[in-house]
Amino acid sequence: MMAMAGRLQVLSSPTAAPVAASSPCHHHRRLAWSRRPDPTRSSSIVAASSSSSSSSSTISKGNKVVTLELTYLEINSWVWEVQQQGQGQSSPMRILVDPLVVGNLDFGAPWLFDGAKKNPKVKALGVDDLLALEPGLLLITQSLDDHCHVRTLTQLSARAPELPVVTTPNAQPVLASLPTPFRRVTYLEPGQSTAVNAQLRVVATAGPVLGPPWQRPENGYVLIAGADDGGHGLLYYEPHCVYDDSSFFLPDKRRQLQADVVITPVVKQLLPANFTLVSGQEDAVRLASLLRARYVVPMSNGDVDAGGLLAAVISKQGTTQSFEAKLSAALPGQVQVLQPTPGVPLQLELDIIPQNQ
């Protein structure tokens, strides 16, 4: 397969632009709070090349263009939209990631931990709002409630049991216990992959081990533009900044995965005795280096209004600013940090070109 490289163009949305959905039979649908543009904000364009031979900030005629729209819904929840142009692919694919939109995050024990989203408009979203986007995939990274949220999934599966799901085998007991189970579930072990459509694949990588050392790790994912695992890596996501280097190599060990965009926590969350719940800082810098990222999109999954016994003993280490300083020192001028605003889509355009162009 022909080697691919890409040029990224970041479009910082000039408005609180909505996540839109479209189909051949429907007009665009938008998240309710962001329908009106803000005329006081201006747009900006920042371009970078993921090909050492390319310095142009414009999209080259004839190349395949992939547009990503990433909307952070706080905690670990996202809506991603992938729009591929060319090769007959014109309809966007919308992906729900670790959705939590029904009640707070409390792991079934609010006396121990009870976390509420902060943004009132994001907090007001429900399952019907997500389904109005006409998603084509539900992506779940881990088996615990902050990723595989039972109350949200109960409503989601009842309304959309045919929605395709990609997840870790660790989540099988949770999904099987839903009153109306999803009917199209693909369980991926680290190193395995599946096609989302003819032009997009998901590759699972190894995330944290939530239990004894012999337990199967949870998942991270790389979105691949292409018909096989050798395509161009668009996006990597793992919500604890915990990873196994070996899982970034494809099964034949001859090629390492890469991702132009890395979504990861950058602020560490610790329990007493320095037990790490969520990593970040230097581990996030190393992650960006391993995946040859051009952009890091930090997620603040510990930024919640929290109560309960556990909330009183969780501490944070580092800041986004200290991460940026470490990143700049380790990879000067190579990676840009794009801070998402909850509920506001972050748009990126990727121009995939042959390596020899």
C-alpha positions in Angstrom: 0.0 0.0 0.0 1.3 3.5 -0.9 2.7 5.3 2.1 0.7 8.3 3.2 1.5 11.6 4.9 -0.7 14.5 5.7 -1.0 18.2 6.1 -3.2 19.5 9.0 -5.1 22.7 8.9 -6.8 23.7 12.2 -9.9 25.8 12.0 -10.6 27.4 15.4 -14.3 27.8 15.2 -15.3 31.5 15.2 -18.6 30.6 16.9 -20.0 28.1 19.3 -20.7 26.1 16.2 -22.8 23.0 16.7 -22.0 19.4 16.0 -24.1 18.9 12.9 -25.6 15.7 11.4 -26.7 15.1 7.9 -28.0 12.3 5.8 -29.4 12.2 2.2 -32.9 12.7 3.6 -32.4 15.1 6.5 -31.3 18.7 7.1 -28.4 19.4 9.4 -29.3 18.9 13.1 -27.5 20.8 15.8 -27.0 20.7 19.5 -29.6 23.1 20.9 -27.4 25.6 22.8 -25.1 26.5 19.9 -27.3 27.5 17.1 -26.5 31.2 17.0 -23.1 32.4 16.0 -21.2 34.9 18.1 -20.3 37.8 15.8 -17.7 39.1 18.3 -15.3 36.3 17.8 -13.0 36.0 14.8 -11.6 32.9 13.2 -8.0 31.9 13.0 -6.1 29.3 10.9 -3.0 27.5 12.1 -1.4 25.0 9.7 1.3 22.4 10.3 2.7 19.6 8.1 3.0 16.0 9.1 5.2 15.5 6.0 8.8 16.6 6.2 8.7 17.7 2.6 5.5 19.8 2.8 5.3 23.3 4.2 2.1 24.6 2.5 -0.8 25.6 4.7 -3.3 25.1 1.9 -5.2 22.0 0.8 -3.6 20.6 -2.4 -5.9 19.9 -5.3 -6.5 16.2 -5.8 -5.5 15.1 -2.4 -7.9 13.3 0.0 -9.2 15.7 2.6 -10.4 14.5 6.0 -12.2 16.9 8.4 -12.4 16.1 12.1 -14.9 17.8 14.4 -14.2 17.1 18.0 -16.7 18.1 20.7 -15.9 17.6 24.3 -18.9 16.9 26.6 -16.8 16.8 29.9 -15.6 13.9 32.0 -14.7 11.3 29.3 -17.5 12.0 26.8 -17.0 13.2 23.2 -18.8 13.5 19.9 -16.5 13.1 17.0 -17.4 13.7 13.4 -15.2 12.4 10.5 -15.9 13.8 7.1 -13.9 12.2 4.2 -14.0 13.7 0.8 -13.1 11.8 -2.3 -13.2 8.1 -3.1 -17.0 8.2 -3.0 -17.1 9.0 0.8 -19.1 12.2 1.4 -21.4 11.5 4.3 -19.9 12.3 7.7 -19.4 9.5 10.3 -20.4 10.6 13.8 -19.0 8.7 16.8 -20.2 8.8 20.4 -17.3 8.2 22.8 -17.8 7.1 26.4 -21.1 9.0 26.6 -22.4 10.1 30.0 -25.5 12.2 29.7 -27.9 10.7 32.2 -27.4 12.0 35.8 -24.1 12.3 37.6 -21.1 10.0 37.7 -21.3 8.1 41.0 -20.3 4.5 40.2 -23.5 3.5 42.0 -22.2 4.8 45.3 -22.8 8.5 45.5 -21.6 8.5 49.2 -18.2 7.5 47.8 -18.0 9.7 44.8 -20.6 12.0 43.1 -19.3 14.0 40.1 -21.4 16.5 38.1 -20.5 18.3 34.9 -19.8 22.0 35.3 -21.0 23.5 32.0 -24.8 23.9 32.4 -25.5 23.5 28.7 -23.4 20.4 28.4 -25.0 19.1 31.6 -28.5 19.6 30.2 -27.8 17.3 27.2 -29.6 14.0 27.1 -29.7 10.8 25.1 -32.2 12.3 22.6 -29.8 15.1 21.8 -27.1 12.6 21.0 -29.4 10.5 18.8 -30.5 13.6 17.0 -27.0 13.7 15.6 -27.6 10.4 13.9 -24.4 8.7 15.2 -23.0 5.8 13.2 -20.9 4.3 16.0 -20.6 4.1 19.8 -17.0 3.7 21.0 -16.4 2.6 24.6 -12.9 2.5 26.0 -13.3 0.9 29.5 -15.7 -1.2 31.5 -16.1 1.2 34.5 -19.0 3.6 34.9 -17.1 6.7 33.9 -16.8 5.2 30.4 -19.4 2.5 30.2 -22.1 4.5 32.0 -25.1 2.2 32.7 -27.8 4.8 33.0 -26.8 6.4 29.8 -26.4 3.1 27.9 -29.7 1.8 29.2 -31.5 4.7 27.5 -29.3 4.7 24.5 -29.8 1.0 23.8 -33.5 1.2 24.4 -33.9 3.9 21.7 -31.2 2.7 19.3 -30.5 -1.0 19.8 -29.0 -1.3 16.3 -26.4 1.4 16.9 -23.0 -0.3 16.2 -20.8 -0.6 19.3 -17.0 -1.1 19.5 -15.6 -1.8 22.9 -13.3 -3.8 25.2 -14.3 -7.4 26.1 -14.1 -6.2 29.7 -17.4 -4.3 29.1 -19.3 -7.4 28.0 -21.0 -8.1 31.4 -22.2 -4.5 31.5 -23.6 -4.5 28.0 -25.2 -7.9 28.4 -27.0 -6.8 31.5 -28.8 -3.9 29.8 -32.6 -4.3 29.7 -32.4 -3.9 25.9 -29.0 -5.0 24.8 -27.2 -3.5 21.8 -27.4 -6.0 18.9 -24.3 -5.1 16.9 -21.3 -5.2 19.3 -17.7 -5.7 18.3 -15.3 -6.6 21.1 -11.7 -5.7 20.3 -8.6 -6.9 22.1 -5.5 -4.6 21.9 -4.0 -5.1 18.5 -7.3 -6.0 16.8 -9.2 -3.7 14.5 -12.5 -3.4 12.7 -13.9 -1.4 9.8 -16.3 1.5 10.6 -17.0 2.0 6.9 -15.2 1.5 3.7 -12.8 4.4 4.4 -12.4 4.3 8.2 -11.1 1.7 10.7 -10.6 1.5 14.5 -7.5 -0.1 15.9 -7.5 -1.0 19.6 -4.4 -0.4 21.8 -3.7 -1.3 25.4 -4.9 1.1 28.1 -4.8 0.7 31.9 -5.2 -2.6 33.8 -8.0 -2.0 36.3 -7.5 -4.9 38.6 -4.8 -7.6 39.2 -1.8 -7.6 36.9 -3.1 -10.7 34.9 -6.3 -8.9 34.0 -6.9 -7.9 30.4 -6.1 -4.2 29.9 -8.8 -1.7 28.9 -8.6 -0.1 25.5 -7.3 3.0 23.7 -8.1 3.5 20.0 -6.6 4.9 16.9 -8.9 6.0 14.0 -7.3 5.0 10.7 -8.2 6.6 7.4 -8.0 3.7 4.9 -9.3 0.3 4.1 -6.7 -1.5 6.3 -4.5 -1.0 9.4 -1.8 0.4 7.2 -3.8 3.6 6.5 -3.1 7.1 7.8 -3.6 7.5 11.6 -5.9 10.4 12.2 -6.7 10.3 16.0 -5.6 8.5 19.1 -7.7 8.4 22.3 -7.1 6.9 25.7 -8.7 8.7 28.7 -6.2 7.8 31.4 -2.9 8.6 29.6 -1.9 5.0 30.3 -0.5 3.0 27.4 1.7 0.0 26.4 4.3 1.0 23.8 4.2 -2.5 22.2 0.5 -2.1 21.4 1.4 0.8 19.0 3.0 -1.7 16.7 0.9 -3.5 14.1 0.8 -7.3 14.5 3.5 -7.9 11.9 5.8 -5.6 14.1 7.1 -3.9 10.9 5.1 -0.7 11.3 4.2 1.5 14.3 0.9 3.3 14.5 0.9 7.1 14.4 -1.8 9.7 14.9 -1.9 13.3 13.9 -4.1 14.2 16.8 -3.8 12.8 20.3 -6.6 13.3 22.8 -5.3 12.7 26.4 -5.4 14.0 29.9 -2.3 16.1 30.8 -3.0 16.7 34.5 -2.4 13.8 36.8 -5.0 12.7 39.3 -3.6 10.9 42.4 -4.8 9.1 45.4 -2.9 9.0 48.7 0.6 7.3 48.6 0.9 8.7 45.0 -1.4 6.0 43.5 -2.1 7.2 40.0 -5.7 7.3 38.8 -5.1 9.3 35.7 -1.6 10.1 34.3 -0.4 13.0 32.2 2.5 15.5 32.2 5.7 13.7 31.1 3.7 10.6 30.1 1.5 12.7 27.8 4.7 14.3 26.3 6.1 10.8 25.6 2.8 9.7 24.1 2.9 12.6 21.7 6.4 11.6 20.7 5.6 7.9 20.3 2.7 8.6 18.0 4.4 11.4 16.1 1.5 13.7 16.9 1.1 17.1 15.4 -1.6 18.2 17.9 -2.5 17.3 21.4 -6.0 18.0 22.6 -6.0 17.9 26.5 -9.1 16.6 28.2 -9.9 17.6 31.8 -11.8 14.6 33.0 -11.1 15.5 36.6 -12.6 18.9 36.3 -16.0 18.2 37.9 -18.1 19.4 40.8 -17.4 16.4 43.1 -18.6 15.2 46.4 -18.2 12.0 48.5 -15.4 10.5 50.5 -13.2 9.8 47.5 -13.4 13.4 46.2 -11.8 14.6 49.4 -8.6 12.6 48.9 -8.0 12.9 45.1 -5.2 15.4 44.3 -4.0 16.8 41.1 -0.4 17.2 39.9 0.6 19.6 37.1 -1.3 21.9 34.9 -1.9 22.3 31.2 0.7 25.1 31.3 3.3 22.9 32.9 2.5 20.2 30.3 3.0 22.7 27.5 6.4 23.7 28.9 7.5 20.0 29.1 6.2 19.4 25.5 8.0 22.5 24.1 11.2 21.4 25.8 11.0 17.8 24.5 9.6 18.5 21.0 10.3 22.1 20.2 8.1 23.5 17.5 6.7 20.0 16.6 3.4 19.7 18.5 0.7 22.3 19.1 -1.7 22.1 22.1 -5.4 22.8 21.2 -7.5 23.4 24.3 -11.1 22.3 23.8 -14.0 24.3 25.2 -16.8 22.0 26.4 -19.7 21.9 24.0 -17.9 23.9 21.2 -16.7 21.8 18.2 -13.0 21.9 17.4 -12.5 21.5 13.7 -9.4 20.2 12.0 -8.8 19.5 8.3 -6.3 16.8 7.3 -5.0 16.7 3.7 -3.7 13.2 3.1 -1.1 13.1 0.3 1.2 10.4 -1.1 4.6 10.4 0.6 6.4 11.0 -2.6 4.5 14.2 -3.6 
